Amino acid sequence: MSRFTNSKLGDYSYVGIFAYVNNTTIGKYCSISMNFKAGMGQHPTKLLSSSPFFYSNKHVLKDKLDVAKGIFQEYEDIKIGNDVWIGTDVFIMDGVTVGDGAIIGSKAVVVNDVPDYAIVGGVPAKVIKHRFSEEIIKELKKIRWWDWDIEKIKRNKNIFSKELNMRILKKIVE
């Protein structure tokens, strides 16, 4: 079973089992594996105490002080772009944006924004490499194929089964 709250899932995207997704917008054509966690909330690290007793609106605490209201935000929105692949057991911290076409390796802990078409992994996640050259990435960001209607995708289905290069990309643009 998965939990999906205050979040949006784009067309043709899926999230695997045992996921917890909160305050997250997921783009189109995303593949997200099992045990994915996003929007778990955070604790302050620069205040005297990290206890929710001082800031949490979610937790019902006896005699809650609520002194950090306006100073600290427990939950921040997460944005996952289009055509993103996220491996098993990935954790994304609040406030992070994952760019279009990115790949996040299994068991990564994502604490910073992920650039478009980057492949990241590790704890904390770091860029390992980019999927394509800067030139190809620039063109892909222009054509935004995920916004095509399904009929256009069907007409161009052959380009989705070939290794992408500038020659193929130019055919798409024409």
KAJOPE-V877243 format. One line per field, one symbol per residue. phi: phi as a letter, one per 40 degrees, with the letter a starting at -180 (. if undefined). psi: psi as a letter, one per 20 degrees, with the letter a starting at -180 (. if undefined). burial: I if it has 24 or more other ideal C-beta (glycine too) atoms within 12 Angstrom, else O. A space follows every 10 residues. Layout:
BEGIN
phi=???
psi=???
burial=???
END
This chain:
BEGIN
phi=.bbbbfbbbc dgbabccgcb bbfbbbccfc bbccgcbagc gabcbbcdbc ccdcaccccc bcgdcfccdg bbbcbbcbbb ccfbbbccgc bbcdgcbbcd gcbbcdgcbc bbdbcdfcbb ahbccbccab cbcdccddcc cccfdccccc cccccbdccc bbccaccccc cccc
psi=qrpoqlrqpr pjqqprrkqo oplpppaqkq opaqkpppki rrqqijrgqj pihihphgpo ppkphkijpi hpohpqqppp aqlpppaqkq ppqqiqpprq jqpoqqjqoo irqpqpkqpq raoqpqpgrq hrrhgggggh hghlhiiqrh hhgghkhhii jqpprhgghh hgh.
burial=OOOIOOIOII OOIIIIOOII IIIIIIIIII IIIOOIIIII IIOOOOOOOO OIOIIIOOOO OOOOOOOIOO OIOIIOOIII IIIIIIIOII IIIIIIIIII IIIIIIOIII OOOIIIIIII IOOOIOIOOO IIOOOIIOII IOIOIIOOOO OOOOOOOOIO OOOIOOOOIO OIOO
END
